[in-house]
């Protein structure tokens, strides 16, 4: 493999080069991408040159760091420009971020800010087959029957004459996205090569031009994950591709079915602009290290306003865990403040000319002024108010924020603020976690946010497990599960003086009230571990479709035993969905001459989408129910 990083290529350039290939060359494209990746390359300024063979060279010209036109990729072979090499180079290169339209350019520069990418899926309106095979709406109860759903373009919204309804061009763009996403499900990761990806890139580019940035972004996410999966990237997770595909199909499906404010949410926004927020009085809460699978590192400091609203000041950039540890002691990039991130987590700021993004990030523009001010203890207002809502209410709010299909502009935070009593360590299949009891008698499992030994998370958790009976005020991030579960981020100091950033500060045994010689193993209470919900049987089939495609799911055969087990748990809709999904995967009709007809890719994609959305909704409901305080018998 070449050690030279190829310049990123605009998605529409890759799509154009692949579309220009002849059918014969398209069949050779995936092999050409692999072969080209092994050829020697060198960089000279804005141009990267690859030796195609001993006599020919291919050049990628990237003024400004991005290959923005098809003409910027040239090849010296005899078949150029109609050769496979130009398209192969575009497919092998990283995908560039789409160029913003002039009206959408960011209003807030963010050098060194918290720029780690986050996926914000969009809810989909789909129909759910019941155990009898009758589709019902996924957004309503299973007792309300509706006609079977079809792709977006065949549905005429009630407000089609309204100027707020999607235009014909937008519905056409949504149809193209739906078809491209359904083709991925049909082929699976193994079959979704460069040609399938190019269709997604073309559909994404068209959607962006038609003012459908959310759907376009979902399509680009699918391409990124497909490339990671096919390249064997260790950070790739099938669940992430399931979410991205469901987001793509769901958003495309809704474009032609919604209007007004709901359509505006489905369209999304190309940029998340920072909006003016005037003067803010901020109180530091804690600082957490941020280390991503993509090699980025840094910190994020959480602060709260006088009204309890949470905001963040981040500094994340390429560098990994080493950068995260170093940045914690650097000054925050906000106005004239000289506070470091660690110090801001325990101090305060008075900010004028503040700008805030919809997800709470504080802008660092030239007009922002900030000076150090007095902070507040966690037991003092306004911070103490964060711990007042019941755990169930906080969990419901966090679930709305962490939902795989949450509205990106919905705001909210995934943090919980709890008063707990430590019970000790609990062994799990994946290791050991800390068991604690919060108010209302709810047992909560606390896990390390990161197991990297360079960070303090795991060592601190082990030490706290050796101090059962200790009462702490904690901040944790919700982990959606069928039992109450958090990643532990910060806590009050066991001595009662100050706070501890559990990823950066290291506790000592002398800090514990009664140091113990060993970790205390807490016994599990009755019903605490809980049996696994049979919903996983449907979730497993949803995930299995993505790597191998529709045909592989159709080979499973009879799933009656699985559907019976699901039905016995009262999940009749899930049982019906599993039956319908597998039947749709296996269905292949023949014509009068016995020849196989094309598979119903749209019908299968709709069943798969519905199953993906349904399992996510049920899982979130089970999580919310787990946080309800147990009722006393009486």
N, C-alpha and C positions, 0 to 999 in steps of 0.2 A: 504493500500500500504506500502511496505517496505521502510524504510528511508535510507537503504543502497544502494548506487549507484553501479550497476553492472559494472564490467570492460568491456571496449569495446571489441568486437569480430571481428576478421578479416572477411571481406565479404565472402571469399571463404570457411571459416569454417561453417558459417551459411548455405551457399548453399549446402555444402556436407551433413550436418546433416539432412536437409530437404529432399534432394534427396534420402537418405537412408531409409526414412520412407516408410512403406507400404501404399497403397492407403487408407486403412481404417483409419490409424493414421493421414494421411494428412488431412482428413476431420475434425479431432478433434483438429488440431494444433492451430487454432485461439482461441478456447475456452481454450486450455491448456495455451497459452500465458497469457491470462487474469487472469486465476486462479493462475498461478505461480507468477504473479506480486503482488498478495495480500498475499502471504505467507511470514512469518518472515524470515529474513536473517541477517547474521552477517559477518564481515570481520576479517580475521586473517592473517596479512601480505599480501602476494600476492594472497591469496585465499578467495573467497566469498562463503559462505555456505548457501543454501536455504533449509528450511524444507519442503520437498514435502508433507509429511503427518506426522503422529505421529511416524512412524517407519523408514522412509527413508529420506535421505538427498542427495542433489545435490550440487556438487562443481565445481566452475569455477576457474581454476588455471591460473593466469595471470602474469607470470614472465616478468618484464619490463613494466607492466601495460596493456598488451594486451593479449587476448586469441588468440594464433596464430595457434593452431592445434586442430583438433576435439577431440583428446585424452585428451586434457586439460579440457574437460567438462565431468565429470563422475557422474553417478547416482547410488544410492544404492537400487533402487526398484527391484522387481523380474524380470521384463522384460528387464532390462538394459543388454547390451547397445542398444537394439533395441526398447527402449521406446520412448515415445513422449516428455519426460521431457527435454532431452538434447537439442533437436531442439527448444523447447519452450523457454528454457533459452537463447539460442543464438539469437532468434528472439526478445526477450524482452530486451536484452542488447543493449547499444549504438553501432553504427557501427564504427569500427576502420578505420583510414585512411590507404589506401593501403601502404604496405611496399615498399619503393623505391628500384628500381634496383641499384646495385652498381654504375653504370655509371650515374645514375640520382640523386644521393644524392645531396642535396642542397649544393652549394658552399659558401653560405653566412649564417652564423648563425644569428638568429634574435630574441634574447631574449628581451621580452618586446617591440617588434616592432609592427607596425600596422599590426596585423594578422587577422583582421576581415575578414571572408570568403566572397568572391564575386563570383557570378555566371556570367560566360561569355559565353552566348550561341553562337552557330555556325549557319551561314546561311544554309538553306536547298534549294536544287534545286528540285522543285516540279512542277506539272502541274496544271493549273487553269482552271476549266470548265467555259466557257462563258455562257451567258443566253440561248444559244441553246444547252448547254450540251457538246460542243466540247472543250476538254482540250487544254490549251495553256500554254506556259512556264511562270512561275511566275517571272522569271528574265528578261523577254522581254515584249514588248508591247502586248496588247491583240489581235492584228491583225495577229499575227504569230501563225499558228496552228502547233501542234506537236502530235504524237501518245500519247495515255494515258500512264501514268507512272505506274511502278510496282516496287516492292522491289529491293534492290540493286543488288542481285546476278543474276537476270535475265537480267541485262543490261551489255553488253560487251563494254568497253570504246574503243574509236578509237585507243588509244595507248596501247592496251592490251599487245603487244609484247615489249613495252618499259620497261626497268628496273625500271622506275619511276612509273609504274602502280601498283595498289594494288595487292598483292599476293593472290593466291586462299585461303590461310588460313585467310588472312585479310577479304576477301569478305565473307567467311564463318562466321567469328566472327561478321561482320556487319549484316549478315542475322539473326543471333541469337539475336542480340540487337533489330533489327527491330521487330522480332516476339514477343519478350518480351514486347516491348513498345506497340505494337498493342494489346496485351492481356490486358494491363492496360486500354486502351481505351474501349475495349470490356466490361470489367467488371466494370469499374468505381472505384472510391475510395472505395465505399461500398463493392465491391466484390474483390478488390485487396488485399487479405489477405497475410498471411505469405508465402503460396506456390507461389503465383504470384510474390511476392517480391524476393523469393529465386531464381526464374528463372532469374530475372533481375541481381541479385548478381552474379550468375554463368556466365551470358553473359558478365557482366562487368569485371569479373576476366579474362575470356578468351580474351576479347578485350585488356586488359592491357598487357597480355602476347604476344599478336600479334602486339604490338606497336601501339595501337589505344587509347592513353590516354584520348583524348578529349571525345570520345564517351563513354568510360568507366566512366569518371567523370560525364557525363550527366546521365548515368544510376544510379549511386550512389546518385545523387541529387534527382532523381525521387523517389528512395526508402526512402530517408530521409523525403521528403515532404509527401509521402504516410503515413509514420508512424506518422508524426505530425498531418495530417488530421484525421486519424483514432483514434488518442489519444485525439482529441479535443484541441490541442495546440492553445492557443489564438493568437499566432503569425503567424499561418498558413494563407496563402492567396491563393485562387484558382488560381489567375493570375500567381503566381509563379510556380505552378505545370503545368499550360498550357505552360509556357515558357520552363520549363525543359523537358516536353514531346516532344514539338516541336523541341527542340535542339537535343534530343536523336534520334528521328525518322529522322530528317533532316540530321544529321551527318551520321547515318547509311546508309541512302539512297544514300549519295554522295560518299561513299567510293569506290564503284565499277564504278562510273561514271566520276571520275576525275583522273588527272595525274599531274606529275611535281610539280610546286609550289603550285597549288591549292590543290593537294592531301596532300602535306606537311601541309598545313593549316588545312585540314580536320582531319588529324591524330592528330595534336596538339603536345604539349610537356608535358611530365610527371611532369616536374618542370620548374618554371620560374627562371632560374639562374640569379644571379647578375653578370653583366659583368663589367670589368674594364673600368673606364672613366677618368683616369688620374687626372689632377688638375682641380678643379672647383672653380669659384668665385660665391658665392650664395648671393642673396638678399632676406630678409624676406618679405612676403606678409601679412599673417595673420595666426591665429590659430583657429581651430574649434574643439568643443567637439564632441566626437564620442560615442554614446550610442546605442547598438544594442538590438534587441528583445531577443537574446540569453543570455543576462545578462552581456555582455562585456561593458567595459567603458574605456575611455582614450581620447587622443587628437591627432590631426593630424595638423602639421604645414606645410604650403605651402611656398615654396621658388622658386625663379626664377634664372636661370643662366644668364650670360652676353648675351647669345644669345636669351633670352626669354623663354627657355625651362623650363617647370614646373616640380618640384620634391617635394616629401613629406618626412617628418621625423615624424614617428608615434610612439605612445606608447599606445597600446590597449591590455587589458587583462581582465579576469573576474573581475567584480567589479561594474558595473553599473554607474549611474550618479555621485555617490559620488566619485568614483575613477576618473572620468573625470575631476571633479572640482579640485581634489588634484594634479593630474598629470600635470596640466597646469603650476604649479609653481615648477616643478621638472626640473632638468637639462636634456637636451637632451642627448641621448646616441649616441654620434657621436664624435669620436676622443677625444681630450682633452678639448673640449669646456665646459665652465662652464655656458653657457647661459641656461635659462629656456625656455620652449616652448613659453611662452608669449613674452619673450625678443627676441627670435629668429625671431618671426613674425614681428619684427620692426627693427632688426639689420641685420648683414651680417656674412658670414663665408667664410674662405679660406680653401678649402679642398684639400688634396693631397692623392693619392692612392684611390680615390673615386670608389665605385661600385654602379651601378644603375640597378634596375630591369626593365623589359620592361614596366611596368606600372608607372615608375618614382619614386619608393621607393628607398631612399638612404640606402645603406648597412652600418652596424656598425661593420664590421670585425676588426680583430686585426691590419691589415695593414692600416687602415684609420686614417689619421691625420687631425684634424680640429682646427682652431684657430679663435677667434672672429675678425671680420673685420667691417668696416663701412657699414651701410645699405644705402638704398636709399628711398627717398620719392616717393609716387605714381605718383608725377608729374615730377619726374626726370628719366632720362634714367638709366638703361634699362627697369625699370618697366613701365614707361609712355607708352612705345610702346605697351603694352598689351591692352591699351584702344583705340588704333588707328583703328583696323579693324572695318568695319561696323557691326552693330548688326546682320544682316542677315548672314554675313560670319561667325561670331562667333557661331551663333546658328547652322548653318550647320555642323561646325566642332564638336560642342558638341553632336549633334545628332548622328554623326558617332561613337562617343565614348559611348553614352548611349543606342544605339540600342540594343534591346533584342537579336539580332542575330549578334552582332558585332564580328569581329575577335579579340580574346583575346590579340593577339600580335600586334594589330593595333596601340596601343598607343593613345595619345590624352587625352584631359581632358574635363570634362563636365562643366567647369566654364566659365562664361561670365563676361566681364569687361565693365561696362557701365557708362556713365555720364547721370544722370537723374535729373528731376525736380519732386518733390513730389506733388501729387494732392490731396491726402487724402485717407480715408478708403472707401472700397467698400464691401457691404454685399454680401455674397455668401451662397449657400445652406449649405455648411460645416462650415460657420463662417464668419470671416471678414479678408480681406487682404488689403494690401497697394497698391494703384494705383499710378504709376509713368509714366512720359513721357520721353522716351529716344530720342537721336538724330535721326532725320528722321521722327519725329512725331509718333513713335510707342508707344502705351500704353502698359505698362508691369505691370502685377500683381505680387507683392512681398509677399511671405508668410513666416511664421516662419519655420525654419528648424526643430524645436522640440518644442512641447508644454509643456514639463515638467517644472513645475514652479520653479524648482531648477536652471534651466538654464535661461539666460537672453533674449532669442530670443523673446518670446511673449511680454514681457514688453517693450522691445526696439521698437518693431514694432508698438505697440500701441502709444508710445510716439512720434515716427516719424510721425504717421498719424495725430497728432495734430499740425503739422507744414507745411501746404501746401505752396508751393512756394519755399521751401528749395531746393537748388541744391547740389547734392552729387555725389561723385564718388563711385561706389559700385562694389562688387564682389558677384555674385550669382551662384547657381547651377541650370542648366536647368531642368525644369519639363516638359516633353513632353506632350503637350496638343494642342487643336485646337486654342488656343490663346497664346500670349507671356506670359510666366509664369516662375518665378524663386523662389527658396528659398534663402532668403537674408542671407548672411554669414558675410560680413564685409562691412564697409563704411568709407568714410572720416569723420572726426569729424565735426559736424555741425558748429563749430566755425572756421573751416579751419585749425586747428592745430592738426596734428597727425591723427591716424586712430582708428577705434573701431572694436574689435572682438565681433560681436553681440551675440554670444552665451556665452561669458565669461565676457565682460565688461558691466556695466550698465550705461546707459545714465540718466541724470537728466533733469528736466524741465529747469533748469538754463543753460543747454548746448544748448538749442534751440535759434535761433536768435530772435524770437518773440513768446514766450510761449503763447499757447492758453489754454483756460479753458476747452475745451472739444475736442473730436475727430471730425475732419472735414470729412463729408461724401461727397465723390466726385461723381458727376453725371456721369452715363455711357454715353459715346458717341454713336452715331448711329452706329449699327453694331458691337459694341464692345463686347457685351455679346454673340451674335451669337446663332443661333438655333443648337441643337444637330444634328450631322450628322447621317443619318439613317444607317451608317455603324455599329452602335451599335447593330442593329438587328442581323447581322451576328456574331459579337463578342460575343453576349449573347449566341447564339447556340453553339459556340465553347467552351465557358466556361461551359455550362450546361452539355456537354458530360462528362466532367472529374469527377464530383461527382457521377453521376448515371450510366454512361456507354452508349454504343451505343443503346441498346434497348429502354431506356428512351427517347432518341432523336427521335427514330422512332415512338413513340406514339403521337407526336405533331400533326399529321394530316396535313391538307392543309395549306401551307405557302404562298399561292398566294398573299394574301393581303400584306404580308411583302415584297415579292419580287417586287411587283408593286411599293411600296413606295420607295424601294431602287433604282429601275430603273428610277423613276421620278427625282431622284437626279443625274442621269448620271452615276451611279455605276453599269453598266450592268454586269460586271464580278462578282461583289459581289452578284448580284441577281442570276446569274447562279450558283455560288458556293453554295448559301443557298439552292437552289432547289436540286442540286446534292447531297449535304451533307445529307439532310433530306431523300431523296429518297434512298440513299445508306444505311442509318441507318434502314429504314423500310423494305428493300428488304430481303425476305427469300424465296428461291426457294424450290420446292418440287420434289421428284423423281416420277417415274411412279406409285408408290404405294401410293402417297399422303403424304409421310413422309417428314418432314422438313429436308432440307439439311443444312450442317453447313453454318453459315454466312460468307460472304466474308470480313473477318477482315482486310486483306491487302488492299482491295479496299477502305473500309471505312477509314482506317488509312491514306491513301494517300489523300483522299478528306479533311479529318480533318486537316492534316498537311498543305495542300495548303491553306485552309481557315485561319488557324492561322498565317501563314507567310504573306498572302495577307493583312489581316486586320492590322498587324503590319506595313507593308510597307506603306499602305495608311495613317494610322495615323501619321507616321513620315513625309510623304509628306505634310499633312495638317499642321503639326507643323512648318515645314520649311517655308511654304507659309505664315503663320501668322506673321513671323518675317520680311517679306519684307516690306520696307517702302511704305506707301500708295501713290498712284500716284495722282497727282493733275490734276483735270479736266481742260482742256484747249484746 
